[in-house]
C-alpha cells in the first residue's frame, strides 16, 4: 500500500499525523527530518483512515478526470491557451494546466457561480430558522464544509460548487442552525430534522463527497506534485 504524504515542520513538542484531503500530513518538531518512526508506530491508524478514504471515493464514483458543477459533469480539456474558458452549454472547461494563473481564474469564476447559488438559499433558510448571518464568505477550507463564527458570520467551502443543490442546501441549513445552537446537541439536530429528516444519510454522503471533490479540484491542475510515497508494508508497527 502506497500513500502520498508530505512533511511539515511546526513548533510542536511531538510528531503527529493528519490526513489533509487525499494526502497524509506528517507534522514534525524542528530538528527532526525522518518520519519513519512515527509512520511505523501509527501504521494501523494510517491504514484504517486510508481505507475509509478509498471506500468513500469508490462509493462516490469519482471520475479520474473532469469536474462537476452543481452535480453536473464537466469535461476538462488541457490545452495551450492564453485564456481559460468555462462553457456551461457544452459543459466543458479549457485551460493550460502548466499556467497557475489560469487555474486561479477558473477558481474565481467558480466562486462567482457559487455565490450566486447560495444567496437565495441563505435568504430562504434564514427566514425559516429565524436567524440571519451578518456575512457569508466563500473560502478554500481544508477540513470543513462550512463554519459559523462568534461574530455570526458563516463561511462556506468553495468545494460546494461541485455538489448537487440538495446537498448545498443541507450544508447551508446546517451552518445557519449553528446561529441558534452552537453545539451539535439534541436541540440542534431537532432543528436539522425539521427540514432534513434524512440528515443522517446526508451526513454520511458528505464524507463521500469530501474526497470526491478533493479529486475534482486536483483535476484542475495536472502539474506534477512533489509528494512522497509511504510504503506501509515496509514498516513494523511494534512499539519500542
C-alpha angles and dihedrals in degrees: 000000000000120000124186114236142167132204123233125183118216137167093264131132098225134029117254140179132228134171111232107189108301096347135076112236114211110199113199133183117244112282096029114103104161116081098182096099097057091040090053093050095045097043095120093049092047093050092047094051093044092051090052089052093048092048091050091051090049093050092048091052091228114198119229090226136022134046140253129228115190090337095310118119118240126189121228121218115197105208140150102260138147094220127037116222137201113202111195093184097055090027094231136138121203122193145140105251091201091062112077091191090064092053088052090052091051091048090050091053091047089052090053091050092050093047090055090048099050100044097077091040092054090048092051096048095041088062092048096048095037095231127100125197118236091224138358120215132189117211141156096257116190103211110012140063089212145338141205121217131210086250088065093250122136125212121201127198116246087229088078086081088076096052131093115258096254091057091047089052091051093053093047092047089048093055094044089051087060088065085069101032118025097193132058091249131141093274091053094052090046089061091046092050092054091067100022112031087172092057093131090060089045091054092049091050091052090065090056092045092050095065092033090059092043089062093043093055090047087057089065088070123042094181114129111259121218096237128149122223118227113207103211096191091064094064129084110216097201111128118243 
